[in-house]
Amino acid sequence: MQRWRGLEDIPEDWGRSVVTIGSYDGVHRGHQLIIGRAVARARELGVPAVVVTFDPHPSEVVRPGSHPPVLATHQRRAELMAGLGVDAVLILPFTAEFSRLTPADFVVKVLVDKLHARVVVEGPNFRFGHKAAGNVAFLRELGTTYDYEVEVIDLYERGAAGGGEPFSSTLARRLVAEGDVTGAMEVLGRPHRVEGVVVRGAQRGRELGFPTANLETPPHTAIPADGVYAGWLTARGEAMPAAISVGTNPQFDGTERTVEAYAIDRVGLDLYGLHVEVDFLAYLRGQEKFDSIEALLERMAADVKRARELVEEHGSR
């Protein structure tokens, strides 16, 4: 799959293509439906499928300080999109100048002049251009002038338990923030992932017999609510069952919020300096401060046992 950073990276001889545009943070099941349809149309027409996305998130430029928590890095999004059959991803640097493009100018500069769109596939609430003035109806209207079709794909909804909410990045972020990683997995179609480089912490886990990988995460990462979780720690391409702790470590009066993962039944792991991934499968309990270290160790052992059971029940990642 080709990856372009800015319009100038697009090959000059690029032909017609099927395009879909959006932030696509998380590449959740609603996104998968839209991207899947774009890929299907591209295959029917014998042209490439292109996803257009933005960096940073548009809200950070329009309203500084409002950057939403990030469900997936751009590298992770590209991997997921490649798995859906996308041929190219265009990451547009979203600047103040870019934000002032009118909807018509956006269509001409991006879809017509550079990507030569044959079909544009979007969700029903797609907005674009300065002050989000452009909508699907206007996109379709311009298509009659610039020779492209527009397909609108309705988004899946969660079941009755979710109140019929459409799958969205906003919904996934809320569920992650609440610690409902099972609900987030329903929206995303896979466990929520947090990535980072393993750095040295207080090393109390090692002293207690449960050595953990302490992650330094990228800015704006969507981190689940404080608590203990079951999931996987992946390093050097190997996914290991893990018990994961998120929070400030109240047992030792900590103040800095951390993400730490203990690779279950693994001895002698040296992960310092490595980029690793932590996938959250299930919530086990909230953070607690115990009356003694012995009580803490007893509960940690129980957490590890339950995490092992849940991962085994779920099967391989």
Protein Blocks (a to p, Z undefined) as FASTA:
>chain_A
ZZdedjklpcfklccddddddfkgoiaaklmmmmmmmmmmmmmnopacddddddddfklm
mmghiaccdfbdfklmmmmmmmnopabdcdddddfklmmpcfklmmmmmmmmmnopabdc
ddfklcedehhlacfklmmmmmmmnopacdddddddddfknoopacdfklmmmmmmnopa
mlmmmmnopacdddddddddehlmmmnopacddddddehiacddeddddddddeehiacd
ddddedjhlmnopabdcdddddehiahiafehiacddddfbdfbdcdddfbfklmmmmmm
mmmmmmmmmmmmnopZZ
